[in-house]
Amino acid sequence: MFWLCNDFKCAWKGCDPFEKIETLQGKVYRQLEARKTLQFEQYGKSFFIKIHQGVGWKEILDNLIRLRAPVLGAGNEWRAIQKLESLGVKTMTAVAYGQQGSNPAHQKSFIVTEDLINTISLEDLCVEWPTAPPSFQLKIALINRVADVSRRLHQNGVNHRDYYICHFLLYIPHGLANIDPDNITLSLIDLHRSQIRSITPKRWIIKDIAGLWFSVVDIGLSQRDLFRFIRIYTGLPLREAFTQYQWLWQPLERKVQTLHRRYHRKSKNGEWL
C-alpha cells in the first residue's frame, strides 16, 4: 500500500513508488543496515525520505527480550505525524508513504517529508547560551512551548524515545537576530521510534523527561527556569506538582546520570549520533 499527496501523484505518475525511491539522488544523511535517510529535490523543493528495509528476526527478538518495541518501518513515523497533527503539535509534513510486504522482519517501507527549511535546532540555538544568554522573553517563550508540547504528548498517550532538544526545530525565516518571542514556531522531528497508546506508561514519561533534562543541563538554565517548565508541564502549582508527580521527579537524577555515562562512553568510541 502507498499514499501520495497530489504533487507526488503527478511527479511519480506511471511509476511504481518502490522502484522510484531507488532512483532518487541526493545527500545521504544517514546510512544504516536497515534504514537510509536521503535529502533530495523535486520541482525546486527540498524533501527528506527515510527508506526502511526489513530489520530481520534477530533484531526483532533482541528488542522484545529487552522489552523494547522494535521499529519495523516507516509506518511508525507516519502514524506519529498524524497523531501530533491531531494534538496541535507542529512536526514534519508527510507527502508520501508506502509499505510493501506482510512479513515484519522483511517489510520494506518509506516516508517522504517536506524539508523544514529556515530552521535551527534548539541544541544549536542554545549552545552559546552559557556565555551569551538569550533575551528573557525568548527563553521563557521556548521553555513554555517545550513544556506545552511535552504535556500534550504525554497526556495523550505519546512518548518520543529520543526526546532531546536537538529534535526541536525553531523556524527562523528572518534570521537568528530577528526571532520574535511572541510568534515562534517550534517543530518536533525524528518520530520513527515514537510510541502511541491510550495512556503513556510512567517509565516512558520518565525516559522522555530525563532525555530532555540531560540535553539542557549545560545551557545555563536557572532553577526558576526549571520550575517554570514543571508548572507548565503539570498544569499545577509547584507544591502540588512535586507531590502529585513525585514518581517522575525522584528517578530523574539517576536517569540523567545514566544518560551522561552512556553519552561519554559512546562519544569516546565514536558511536554517538
C-alpha positions in Angstrom: 0.0 0.0 0.0 1.1 3.6 -0.5 -0.2 7.1 -0.2 1.0 10.2 -2.2 0.0 13.8 -2.0 -1.3 15.4 -5.2 2.1 16.8 -6.2 3.8 13.4 -5.8 0.9 11.7 -7.7 1.8 13.9 -10.6 5.6 13.7 -10.3 5.5 9.9 -9.9 2.7 9.2 -12.3 3.0 5.8 -14.0 5.9 4.8 -11.7 6.0 2.1 -9.0 6.8 4.1 -5.9 9.1 1.4 -4.6 11.0 1.4 -7.8 11.0 5.2 -7.9 12.6 5.7 -4.5 15.6 3.6 -5.5 16.4 6.1 -8.3 16.3 9.2 -6.1 19.6 11.1 -6.0 20.6 13.5 -3.2 22.6 13.9 0.0 22.7 10.8 2.3 22.3 12.0 5.9 22.3 8.6 7.5 23.0 5.1 6.2 22.4 2.1 8.4 21.9 -1.6 7.5 18.1 -1.3 7.7 17.5 2.4 7.2 18.7 5.2 4.9 17.8 9.0 5.2 18.3 11.0 2.0 17.6 14.6 1.1 16.5 15.2 -2.5 14.9 17.9 -4.6 11.8 17.8 -6.7 10.3 20.7 -8.6 12.8 23.0 -6.9 11.6 22.0 -3.4 13.6 20.0 -0.8 12.4 16.8 0.8 13.7 14.0 3.1 13.0 10.4 2.5 13.5 7.6 5.1 13.8 4.2 3.4 13.4 1.2 5.8 14.5 -2.3 4.8 13.4 -5.3 6.9 15.2 -5.4 10.2 15.3 -9.2 10.4 14.0 -11.5 13.1 17.2 -11.3 15.2 16.7 -7.5 15.7 13.0 -8.0 16.5 13.7 -10.7 19.1 16.6 -8.7 20.7 14.2 -5.8 21.2 11.4 -8.0 22.6 13.8 -9.7 25.0 14.8 -6.2 26.3 11.1 -5.2 26.5 11.6 -2.6 23.7 9.2 -2.1 20.8 11.1 -2.8 17.6 10.9 -0.2 14.9 9.6 -2.2 11.9 9.4 0.5 9.3 8.2 4.0 8.3 4.6 3.3 9.5 5.6 4.3 13.0 6.6 7.8 11.9 3.6 8.0 9.6 1.2 7.3 12.4 3.1 9.6 14.8 3.0 12.6 12.4 -0.8 12.1 12.1 -1.2 11.9 15.9 0.9 15.0 16.6 -1.1 16.9 14.0 -4.3 15.9 15.8 -2.8 17.3 19.1 -1.9 20.6 17.6 1.9 19.9 17.8 4.0 21.2 14.9 6.0 18.5 13.2 7.1 17.4 9.7 4.6 17.3 6.8 4.3 13.9 5.2 3.9 14.0 1.4 4.4 10.3 0.6 4.3 7.0 2.4 4.5 3.3 1.3 4.7 -0.1 2.8 5.4 -3.4 1.0 5.2 -6.9 2.4 3.4 -8.5 5.3 6.4 -10.2 7.0 7.5 -7.8 9.7 11.1 -8.9 9.5 11.4 -8.3 5.8 9.0 -5.5 5.2 10.1 -2.5 3.1 8.7 0.9 3.6 9.4 4.6 3.1 8.2 8.0 4.2 8.8 11.4 2.5 8.5 14.6 4.4 9.0 18.3 3.4 12.3 19.7 4.4 11.9 22.1 7.3 13.9 24.9 5.8 14.9 28.2 7.6 15.1 26.4 10.9 17.6 25.8 13.6 17.6 23.1 16.2 17.3 24.2 19.8 20.6 22.4 20.5 22.4 24.7 18.0 20.5 27.7 19.2 21.3 27.2 22.8 24.9 26.2 22.6 26.1 29.8 23.2 23.6 30.5 26.0 26.0 29.9 28.9 28.2 32.8 27.6 25.7 34.7 25.5 22.3 34.4 27.2 19.2 35.0 25.1 16.6 37.6 25.8 14.4 36.8 28.8 11.3 36.8 26.5 12.8 34.3 24.1 14.0 32.0 26.8 10.6 32.0 28.5 8.7 31.5 25.2 10.8 28.4 24.4 10.5 26.9 27.8 6.8 27.4 27.7 6.5 25.9 24.3 8.6 22.8 25.0 6.7 22.2 28.3 3.4 22.5 26.4 4.5 20.1 23.7 5.7 17.6 26.4 2.4 17.8 28.2 0.4 17.3 25.1 2.4 14.2 24.1 2.4 12.5 27.5 -1.2 13.3 28.4 -2.4 11.8 25.1 -0.5 8.5 25.0 2.6 9.5 23.1 6.2 9.2 24.0 9.1 10.1 21.7 12.0 7.8 22.9 14.7 10.3 21.6 13.4 13.4 23.4 16.3 15.8 23.2 16.4 19.4 22.3 18.2 18.6 19.0 14.9 17.3 17.8 13.1 20.6 18.2 13.5 22.9 15.2 12.8 26.6 15.5 11.6 28.4 12.5 13.8 31.5 11.8 12.6 33.0 8.5 14.3 36.3 9.2 17.5 35.0 10.8 18.7 34.5 14.3 18.8 38.2 15.1 15.2 38.7 14.3 13.4 36.0 16.2 10.0 37.2 17.6 9.4 35.6 21.0 5.7 36.3 20.7 5.4 34.4 17.4 7.6 31.3 17.5 7.1 28.1 15.5 8.7 25.0 17.0 8.5 21.6 15.3 9.3 18.2 16.8 11.0 15.8 14.4 12.5 12.3 14.3 9.4 10.4 15.3 10.4 7.0 13.9 10.8 5.5 17.4 7.7 7.1 18.9 5.1 5.1 20.6 1.3 5.7 20.7 -1.0 4.2 23.3 -4.2 5.3 25.1 -2.1 6.1 28.2 1.6 6.8 28.3 3.3 4.5 30.8 5.2 6.2 33.6 8.5 4.6 32.7 8.4 6.1 29.2 7.4 9.5 30.5 10.4 9.3 32.9 12.7 8.4 29.9 11.5 11.3 27.8 11.8 13.9 30.5 15.2 12.6 31.5 16.4 12.9 27.9 15.1 16.4 27.8 16.7 17.3 31.1 20.0 15.8 30.0 20.1 17.8 26.8 19.6 21.2 28.6 21.8 20.6 31.7 24.7 22.7 30.2 22.9 25.5 28.5 22.7 27.8 31.6 19.1 27.4 32.8 18.3 28.5 36.3 16.3 26.7 38.9 13.5 29.2 38.3 13.5 28.2 34.6 13.2 24.5 35.6 10.4 25.3 37.9 8.6 27.2 35.1 8.8 24.1 32.9 7.4 21.9 35.7 4.4 24.3 36.3 3.6 24.4 32.6 4.1 20.6 32.1 2.0 19.6 35.0 -0.5 22.5 34.9 -0.2 22.6 38.7 1.3 24.9 41.3 4.8 23.8 42.3 3.9 22.3 45.6 1.2 20.2 44.1 3.4 19.3 41.1 6.1 17.9 43.3 3.6 16.0 45.4 1.5 14.5 42.6 4.4 13.8 40.3 6.8 12.5 42.9 7.1 9.3 40.8 8.6 11.4 38.0 11.0 13.8 39.8 12.6 11.2 42.1 14.2 9.0 39.4 15.2 11.8 37.1 18.6 12.5 38.5 19.6 8.8 38.4 18.3 8.6 34.8 20.1 11.7 33.7 23.4 10.4 35.2 22.9 7.1 33.2 22.5 9.2 30.0 25.7 11.1 30.8 27.7 7.9 31.3 26.2 6.4 28.1 27.0 9.7 26.2 30.6 9.8 27.3 31.1 6.1 26.6 29.7 6.4 23.0 31.5 9.7 22.4 34.8 8.0 23.3 34.0 5.2 20.9 32.7 7.5 18.1 29.2 5.9 18.3 27.1 8.8 19.5 25.0 10.2 16.6 
